Amino acid sequence: MSRMQEAIGFSVAVILAFVVFAPAAAGQGPWPQDKGVKRVDVSSYPAAIRQGYKLLQEDCGACHSVARPLNTTMTPEQWRACATSAHTRLAGIPSKDIPRILDFLIYDQIHRKDKNPTAFFPPPVPIQIAIARAGGH
């Protein structure tokens, strides 16, 4: 196969992936995570963690469904990367809110999701992340 054919094949694969995944990743259709619960009972969570949940609803919910993080399971390192990403900063989330949102995400992961991990979705795939970072939420 020539380099030209390889380049064309790769380009077609990228375009196909974008056409298939972009509508969902761009908020034009739900990510699988968006189909889950949109609220969590946090009444038994510590007050500071409940405040982080409120900020998640206000700050993160301004751009995408809060169901997305509530139904995604990630490691603390993955949540940190998500909460401190350029996408988060570009979304206008106040830097003072990010640690409290992160505290909620990690606490919720440990106390709710880790007890039944198969009930939740894995982290988003790279194409979802790339599109979200490009402004497609």
C-alpha positions in Angstrom: 0.0 0.0 0.0 1.4 3.4 -1.0 1.9 6.3 1.5 -0.9 8.1 -0.3 -3.3 5.2 0.2 -2.4 4.9 3.8 -2.9 8.7 4.3 -6.3 8.5 2.6 -7.3 5.5 4.6 -6.3 7.2 7.9 -8.1 10.4 6.9 -11.3 8.5 6.1 -11.1 6.7 9.5 -10.7 10.0 11.3 -13.6 11.6 9.4 -15.7 8.5 10.1 -14.9 8.6 13.8 -15.7 12.3 13.9 -19.1 11.8 12.1 -20.0 8.9 14.3 -18.9 10.4 17.7 -19.0 14.1 17.2 -22.8 14.6 17.5 -22.9 12.9 20.8 -19.7 14.4 22.1 -20.8 17.9 21.0 -23.9 17.9 23.0 -26.1 17.2 19.9 -26.8 13.8 21.3 -26.1 12.4 24.7 -22.9 10.7 25.7 -23.8 7.3 27.2 -23.0 8.8 30.6 -25.7 11.4 30.1 -28.4 8.8 30.1 -27.9 7.9 33.8 -29.1 9.6 37.0 -29.0 13.4 37.0 -29.2 13.7 40.8 -27.6 11.9 43.7 -28.8 11.7 47.3 -25.9 13.4 49.1 -27.7 14.0 52.4 -25.4 11.6 54.2 -22.2 13.2 52.7 -20.2 15.7 54.8 -21.3 19.3 54.4 -18.1 20.3 52.5 -18.7 17.5 50.0 -22.4 18.5 49.6 -21.1 22.0 48.8 -18.9 20.5 46.1 -22.0 18.7 44.7 -23.9 22.0 44.5 -20.9 23.6 42.7 -20.8 20.7 40.3 -24.5 21.2 39.5 -24.0 25.0 39.0 -20.6 25.2 37.3 -20.3 22.0 35.3 -24.0 21.8 34.6 -23.8 25.1 32.8 -22.1 23.4 29.9 -23.1 19.7 30.0 -25.4 17.4 31.8 -24.4 16.7 35.4 -25.4 13.1 34.6 -22.0 12.8 32.8 -19.8 13.0 35.8 -22.3 11.4 38.1 -22.4 8.3 35.9 -18.7 8.0 35.0 -16.2 6.1 37.1 -12.6 7.3 37.2 -9.6 7.1 39.4 -8.7 10.1 41.6 -5.9 11.0 39.2 -8.3 11.0 36.3 -10.8 13.2 38.2 -7.9 15.6 39.0 -6.9 15.7 35.3 -10.5 16.4 34.3 -11.1 19.0 37.0 -7.9 20.9 36.2 -8.0 20.6 32.4 -7.9 23.6 30.0 -11.5 22.7 29.1 -12.6 23.4 32.7 -10.7 26.7 32.8 -12.2 27.7 29.4 -15.6 26.9 30.7 -15.3 29.7 33.2 -15.4 27.6 36.3 -14.0 29.7 39.1 -10.6 28.3 40.2 -11.8 28.5 43.8 -14.6 26.1 43.0 -12.4 23.4 41.4 -11.0 21.9 44.6 -14.5 21.6 46.1 -15.9 20.0 43.0 -12.9 17.7 42.8 -13.4 16.7 46.5 -17.0 15.8 45.7 -16.1 13.8 42.6 -13.5 11.7 44.5 -15.6 11.2 47.6 -18.6 10.2 45.4 -16.3 7.8 43.5 -15.1 6.1 46.7 -18.4 6.0 48.6 -20.9 5.4 45.8 -19.4 4.3 42.5 -16.6 2.0 43.8 -19.2 -0.1 45.6 -20.8 -1.1 42.3 -18.5 -0.1 39.5 -20.3 -2.1 36.8 -23.3 0.2 37.2 -21.3 3.2 35.9 -19.6 4.1 32.6 -15.9 4.0 32.2 -14.0 7.3 31.5 -14.8 8.9 28.1 -12.8 7.7 25.1 -10.2 10.0 23.6 -12.4 11.3 20.8 -14.9 12.5 23.3 -12.3 14.2 25.3 -10.7 15.8 22.2 -14.1 17.1 21.0 -15.0 18.4 24.5 -11.7 20.2 24.7 -12.4 21.8 21.3 -15.5 23.3 22.8 -18.1 20.6 22.0 -18.8 19.8 25.6 
